[in-house]
Amino acid sequence: MLDRLLGVDEQSLAYDLSRAHSADVFFLKLRAWLWGIITGVTCFLLGNILGHFGLDLLRMTINSFKDIFGWV
């Protein structure tokens, strides 16, 4: 009944997933590495830019926790 609701047959899905080629896996890894590098470089640059303008996010976060839990 579930396959009729979702429109997916479990056997055909298992067959399609088992046919994944090594090139498909390579391109998935390549895409993951590419987005990981882009995200890492972007976060690094954003952190340096914020630091240049005097914004210290880590200290602001720690001070916020101290203010919230300071009454305990």
Backbone as JSON Lines, residues from 0, in Angstrom:
{"i":0,"aa":"M","n":[0.82,-1.19,0.0],"ca":[0.0,0.0,0.0],"c":[0.86,1.26,0.0]}
{"i":1,"aa":"L","n":[1.97,1.22,0.72],"ca":[2.83,2.39,0.81],"c":[3.45,2.73,-0.54]}
{"i":2,"aa":"D","n":[3.8,1.69,-1.31],"ca":[4.39,1.97,-2.62],"c":[3.37,2.61,-3.56]}
{"i":3,"aa":"R","n":[2.1,2.27,-3.39],"ca":[1.08,2.91,-4.22],"c":[0.86,4.36,-3.81]}
{"i":4,"aa":"L","n":[0.99,4.66,-2.53],"ca":[0.83,6.03,-2.06],"c":[2.0,6.91,-2.5]}
{"i":5,"aa":"L","n":[3.2,6.4,-2.38],"ca":[4.39,7.19,-2.71],"c":[4.78,7.07,-4.16]}
{"i":6,"aa":"G","n":[4.29,6.08,-4.85],"ca":[4.63,5.89,-6.25],"c":[6.01,5.27,-6.44]}
{"i":7,"aa":"V","n":[6.52,4.59,-5.42],"ca":[7.85,3.99,-5.48],"c":[7.73,2.51,-5.15]}
{"i":8,"aa":"D","n":[8.26,1.68,-6.02],"ca":[8.31,0.26,-5.77],"c":[9.64,-0.06,-5.11]}
{"i":9,"aa":"E","n":[9.61,-0.78,-3.99],"ca":[10.83,-1.04,-3.23],"c":[11.85,-1.84,-4.03]}
{"i":10,"aa":"Q","n":[11.39,-2.81,-4.8],"ca":[12.32,-3.63,-5.57],"c":[12.98,-2.83,-6.67]}
{"i":11,"aa":"S","n":[12.22,-2.01,-7.37],"ca":[12.83,-1.21,-8.43],"c":[13.76,-0.14,-7.85]}
{"i":12,"aa":"L","n":[13.42,0.39,-6.68],"ca":[14.3,1.36,-6.03],"c":[15.61,0.71,-5.61]}
{"i":13,"aa":"A","n":[15.54,-0.48,-5.04],"ca":[16.76,-1.2,-4.64],"c":[17.61,-1.53,-5.86]}
{"i":14,"aa":"Y","n":[16.98,-1.9,-6.95],"ca":[17.72,-2.2,-8.18],"c":[18.41,-0.95,-8.72]}
{"i":15,"aa":"D","n":[17.69,0.17,-8.73],"ca":[18.28,1.42,-9.23],"c":[19.44,1.87,-8.35]}
{"i":16,"aa":"L","n":[19.31,1.73,-7.04],"ca":[20.39,2.13,-6.15],"c":[21.6,1.23,-6.26]}
{"i":17,"aa":"S","n":[21.39,-0.05,-6.59],"ca":[22.52,-0.95,-6.73],"c":[23.26,-0.73,-8.04]}
{"i":18,"aa":"R","n":[22.68,0.0,-8.95],"ca":[23.31,0.24,-10.25],"c":[24.13,1.52,-10.27]}
{"i":19,"aa":"A","n":[24.36,2.12,-9.13],"ca":[25.14,3.36,-9.09],"c":[26.56,3.09,-9.61]}
{"i":20,"aa":"H","n":[26.96,3.84,-10.56],"ca":[28.27,3.66,-11.17],"c":[29.32,4.37,-10.35]}
{"i":21,"aa":"S","n":[30.56,3.97,-10.52],"ca":[31.64,4.61,-9.78],"c":[31.8,6.07,-10.2]}
{"i":22,"aa":"A","n":[31.44,6.39,-11.45],"ca":[31.51,7.78,-11.9],"c":[30.48,8.62,-11.14]}
{"i":23,"aa":"D","n":[29.31,8.06,-10.87],"ca":[28.29,8.78,-10.11],"c":[28.8,9.08,-8.7]}
{"i":24,"aa":"V","n":[29.4,8.09,-8.08],"ca":[29.94,8.27,-6.73],"c":[31.07,9.29,-6.75]}
{"i":25,"aa":"F","n":[31.91,9.24,-7.79],"ca":[33.0,10.2,-7.91],"c":[32.46,11.63,-7.99]}
{"i":26,"aa":"F","n":[31.43,11.83,-8.8],"ca":[30.9,13.18,-8.95],"c":[30.19,13.65,-7.68]}
{"i":27,"aa":"L","n":[29.59,12.73,-6.94],"ca":[29.01,13.11,-5.64],"c":[30.1,13.54,-4.66]}
{"i":28,"aa":"K","n":[31.2,12.79,-4.64],"ca":[32.33,13.17,-3.77],"c":[32.92,14.5,-4.21]}
{"i":29,"aa":"L","n":[33.07,14.68,-5.51],"ca":[33.63,15.92,-6.03],"c":[32.76,17.11,-5.64]}
{"i":30,"aa":"R","n":[31.45,16.93,-5.77],"ca":[30.53,18.01,-5.4],"c":[30.6,18.31,-3.91]}
{"i":31,"aa":"A","n":[30.7,17.27,-3.08],"ca":[30.8,17.47,-1.63],"c":[32.1,18.19,-1.28]}
{"i":32,"aa":"W","n":[33.21,17.79,-1.88],"ca":[34.49,18.46,-1.63],"c":[34.44,19.91,-2.09]}
{"i":33,"aa":"L","n":[33.86,20.15,-3.25],"ca":[33.78,21.5,-3.78],"c":[32.99,22.41,-2.85]}
{"i":34,"aa":"W","n":[31.8,21.97,-2.43],"ca":[30.99,22.78,-1.54],"c":[31.63,22.91,-0.16]}
{"i":35,"aa":"G","n":[32.34,21.89,0.29],"ca":[33.04,21.98,1.56],"c":[34.15,23.02,1.52]}
{"i":36,"aa":"I","n":[34.91,23.04,0.44],"ca":[35.99,24.02,0.3],"c":[35.42,25.43,0.17]}
{"i":37,"aa":"I","n":[34.38,25.58,-0.64],"ca":[33.76,26.9,-0.8],"c":[33.21,27.41,0.53]}
{"i":38,"aa":"T","n":[32.55,26.53,1.29],"ca":[31.99,26.93,2.58],"c":[33.09,27.27,3.57]}
{"i":39,"aa":"G","n":[34.14,26.48,3.59],"ca":[35.25,26.74,4.51],"c":[35.93,28.08,4.23]}
{"i":40,"aa":"V","n":[36.23,28.35,2.97],"ca":[36.89,29.6,2.6],"c":[35.97,30.79,2.89]}
{"i":41,"aa":"T","n":[34.67,30.63,2.6],"ca":[33.72,31.71,2.86],"c":[33.64,32.02,4.35]}
{"i":42,"aa":"C","n":[33.56,31.0,5.19],"ca":[33.5,31.23,6.64],"c":[34.79,31.86,7.15]}
{"i":43,"aa":"F","n":[35.92,31.44,6.61],"ca":[37.2,32.02,7.0],"c":[37.24,33.5,6.65]}
{"i":44,"aa":"L","n":[36.86,33.85,5.44],"ca":[36.88,35.25,5.02],"c":[35.87,36.09,5.8]}
{"i":45,"aa":"L","n":[34.69,35.53,6.02],"ca":[33.67,36.25,6.78],"c":[34.14,36.51,8.21]}
{"i":46,"aa":"G","n":[34.78,35.53,8.82],"ca":[35.31,35.72,10.17],"c":[36.39,36.77,10.22]}
{"i":47,"aa":"N","n":[37.26,36.79,9.22],"ca":[38.3,37.82,9.17],"c":[37.72,39.21,8.95]}
{"i":48,"aa":"I","n":[36.71,39.31,8.12],"ca":[36.08,40.61,7.87],"c":[35.38,41.11,9.13]}
{"i":49,"aa":"L","n":[34.66,40.21,9.82],"ca":[34.0,40.62,11.07],"c":[35.02,41.03,12.12]}
{"i":50,"aa":"G","n":[36.13,40.32,12.2],"ca":[37.18,40.68,13.13],"c":[37.8,42.03,12.8]}
{"i":51,"aa":"H","n":[37.92,42.34,11.53],"ca":[38.47,43.63,11.11],"c":[37.57,44.78,11.57]}
{"i":52,"aa":"F","n":[36.26,44.56,11.56],"ca":[35.33,45.59,11.99],"c":[35.06,45.56,13.49]}
{"i":53,"aa":"G","n":[35.77,44.71,14.23],"ca":[35.68,44.71,15.68],"c":[34.55,43.88,16.25]}
{"i":54,"aa":"L","n":[33.97,42.99,15.47],"ca":[32.9,42.13,15.96],"c":[33.49,40.79,16.37]}
{"i":55,"aa":"D","n":[33.4,40.47,17.65],"ca":[33.92,39.21,18.16],"c":[32.71,38.33,18.53]}
{"i":56,"aa":"L","n":[32.33,37.44,17.62],"ca":[31.12,36.65,17.82],"c":[31.25,35.67,18.97]}
{"i":57,"aa":"L","n":[32.44,35.11,19.15],"ca":[32.64,34.14,20.23],"c":[32.49,34.82,21.6]}
{"i":58,"aa":"R","n":[33.12,35.97,21.77],"ca":[33.01,36.69,23.03],"c":[31.58,37.16,23.28]}
{"i":59,"aa":"M","n":[30.89,37.59,22.23],"ca":[29.49,38.02,22.37],"c":[28.62,36.85,22.81]}
{"i":60,"aa":"T","n":[28.87,35.67,22.27],"ca":[28.1,34.48,22.63],"c":[28.36,34.08,24.08]}
{"i":61,"aa":"I","n":[29.62,34.09,24.48],"ca":[29.97,33.73,25.86],"c":[29.37,34.73,26.84]}
{"i":62,"aa":"N","n":[29.44,36.0,26.53],"ca":[28.85,37.02,27.41],"c":[27.34,36.88,27.5]}
{"i":63,"aa":"S","n":[26.7,36.49,26.4],"ca":[25.25,36.29,26.43],"c":[24.89,35.13,27.34]}
{"i":64,"aa":"F","n":[25.66,34.03,27.28],"ca":[25.4,32.91,28.18],"c":[25.65,33.29,29.63]}
{"i":65,"aa":"K","n":[26.68,34.1,29.87],"ca":[26.95,34.55,31.22],"c":[25.81,35.42,31.75]}
{"i":66,"aa":"D","n":[25.26,36.29,30.87],"ca":[24.14,37.13,31.28],"c":[22.89,36.31,31.55]}
{"i":67,"aa":"I","n":[22.64,35.29,30.72],"ca":[21.44,34.48,30.89],"c":[21.53,33.64,32.16]}
{"i":68,"aa":"F","n":[22.68,32.99,32.37],"ca":[22.82,32.09,33.49],"c":[23.5,32.74,34.68]}
{"i":69,"aa":"G","n":[23.7,34.04,34.66],"ca":[24.37,34.73,35.75],"c":[23.53,34.81,37.01]}
{"i":70,"aa":"W","n":[22.22,34.69,36.88],"ca":[21.33,34.79,38.05],"c":[21.26,33.49,38.83]}
{"i":71,"aa":"V","n":[21.8,32.4,38.26],"ca":[21.72,31.1,38.93],"c":[22.71,31.03,40.05]}
